[in-house]
Amino acid sequence: MSWKLTFLAVTGCALVGMLMGGLFGFGGGMMTPDFFRHLIPWRDVEPVGLATFLGATAGVLLGGGLGCFAVLVQFALQWRKNPQLAPGGFKSGEADAG
């Protein structure tokens, strides 16, 4: 997997996570605005806006983490398929010649 594909996979997962988290936060803020009023120390912030922001922020972090995990799984599967991709350039189990 090239660096370009790795970057696109992690960025895409983070953006999708932001979208889903923001929608989830917006829905939660619309259904239960009184719950988020207890979390806001400032009175001039709208509860729905805070819920949307917190959901989108958590979505970026979790989506990016999921994208990184997907890249690691892809690397492990390719490594098992072709052991020459192992770090060091030799097959696992062989001694380093020099």
C-alpha positions, 0 to 999 in steps of 0.5 A, spaced: 500 500 500 503 506 497 503 512 502 498 516 497 493 510 499 494 510 506 493 518 507 487 517 503 484 511 507 486 515 514 483 521 511 477 518 508 475 515 514 476 521 519 472 525 514 466 520 514 467 519 522 466 527 522 460 526 518 457 521 522 459 523 529 456 530 527 449 527 525 449 523 531 451 529 535 446 534 532 440 528 533 442 527 540 442 535 541 435 536 538 432 530 542 435 532 549 437 539 549 436 539 556 442 534 557 447 538 554 445 544 558 448 541 564 455 540 560 455 547 558 459 552 563 457 558 558 450 560 557 451 563 550 452 557 547 447 553 544 446 546 546 445 543 539 451 546 537 455 543 542 453 536 541 454 537 534 461 539 535 463 534 540 460 529 536 464 531 530 470 531 534 469 524 537 468 522 530 474 525 527 478 521 532 475 515 532 474 515 524 482 516 524 483 511 529 479 506 525 483 508 518 489 507 522 487 500 524 485 498 517 492 500 514 495 496 519 491 490 518 492 491 510 499 491 511 499 484 516 495 481 510 500 483 505 506 481 509 503 474 510 502 473 503 509 476 501 514 475 507 519 479 503 515 485 505 518 484 512 522 489 515 529 488 514 528 485 507 529 478 508 524 472 509 522 471 516 526 465 519 532 467 515 538 469 518 541 476 516 547 474 511 551 481 513 
